[in-house]
């Protein structure tokens, strides 16, 4: 099956108000979710040295919101039919909140 096309989270903005378009135009990150040498000096002067440091109020950073910063690559797909040793599925883990997104 073809890979689904990555779509930025519409309306997302980091703690400084910059959106995915700003990240793309500025070349602020790479697809591995790391900042580049183009990362704004204004962010560094505020102690925002990584994408995680500039996350929005809900803790969502550009690596999970913007395709240019790795959204899609940081997503996962459940393995059909998987069960743990107690026969619980991925849906059970999600429903009961037994794990968190990285």
Beta strands, then each sheet from edge to edge (+ up, - down):
end
